[in-house]
Amino acid sequence: MHYATPQLMEELTACIACSECLLACPALAEAIPIKALNWETLHGPLSPDIARFAQRCYQCGACVPVCPVGLHRDAMMLWLKVRLLLGPDS
């Protein structure tokens, strides 16, 4: 099992769930709840919708400047990509 860095935990905790990052994302094909995305970044199996979104994300950074609290959703998405590569037990 791999553990998230403290910085990732801080970012997820600081998220105010406004969804501005998701609204700005050119890779998001269908709406997903930000709270589900935040939860699945660290916990349990990835749902098909979140796994698909993580695969489609190409780290363009469009999500970063629109965040009202200055979080780095791109880094959070990178963690999801790592989880996808490591498999269901990560």
C-alpha positions in Angstrom: 0.0 0.0 0.0 1.2 3.5 -0.9 0.5 6.5 1.3 -0.3 10.0 0.1 2.1 12.7 0.9 1.1 15.2 3.7 0.8 17.9 1.1 -1.8 16.0 -0.8 -3.8 15.4 2.4 -3.6 19.1 3.2 -4.8 20.0 -0.3 -7.7 17.6 -0.2 -8.7 18.9 3.3 -8.5 22.5 2.1 -10.7 22.0 -0.9 -14.0 23.9 -0.5 -15.8 21.8 -3.0 -16.7 24.7 -5.3 -16.0 22.5 -8.4 -14.3 25.4 -10.3 -11.5 23.1 -11.2 -13.9 20.6 -12.8 -15.7 23.3 -14.7 -12.4 24.5 -16.2 -11.2 21.1 -17.1 -11.1 20.4 -20.9 -10.7 16.6 -20.3 -13.9 16.1 -18.2 -16.5 14.5 -20.4 -19.3 14.0 -17.9 -20.0 15.7 -14.5 -18.6 14.1 -11.4 -19.1 15.2 -7.9 -16.0 16.9 -6.4 -16.5 15.3 -3.1 -16.4 11.8 -4.7 -13.3 12.8 -6.6 -11.6 14.1 -3.4 -12.6 10.9 -1.4 -11.5 8.5 -4.1 -8.2 10.3 -4.5 -7.1 8.6 -1.3 -9.7 5.9 -0.3 -11.2 2.7 -1.6 -11.6 1.5 -5.2 -11.9 4.0 -8.0 -15.4 4.3 -9.5 -15.5 3.9 -13.3 -16.3 7.6 -13.8 -13.3 8.8 -11.7 -11.0 6.2 -13.2 -12.0 7.4 -16.7 -11.5 11.0 -15.7 -8.0 10.3 -14.3 -7.1 8.5 -17.5 -8.3 11.4 -19.6 -6.5 14.1 -17.6 -3.5 15.3 -19.5 -2.1 17.6 -16.8 -2.7 20.8 -18.7 -3.1 22.8 -15.5 -6.4 24.6 -16.4 -7.7 23.6 -13.0 -5.0 25.4 -11.0 -5.6 29.2 -11.7 -9.4 28.9 -11.2 -9.1 27.5 -7.7 -10.2 30.2 -5.2 -8.0 28.7 -2.5 -5.0 28.1 -4.6 -4.9 24.3 -4.7 -3.2 22.1 -7.2 -5.8 19.8 -8.6 -3.2 18.7 -11.2 -1.1 17.2 -8.4 -4.1 15.5 -7.0 -4.9 14.0 -10.5 -1.4 12.8 -10.7 -1.9 10.8 -7.5 -5.0 9.3 -9.1 -3.0 8.3 -12.1 -0.5 6.6 -9.8 -3.3 4.7 -8.1 -4.6 3.5 -11.5 -1.1 2.2 -12.4 -0.6 0.5 -9.1 -3.9 -1.3 -9.2 -6.9 -1.7 -6.9 -4.9 -2.3 -3.6 -3.1 1.0 -3.8 
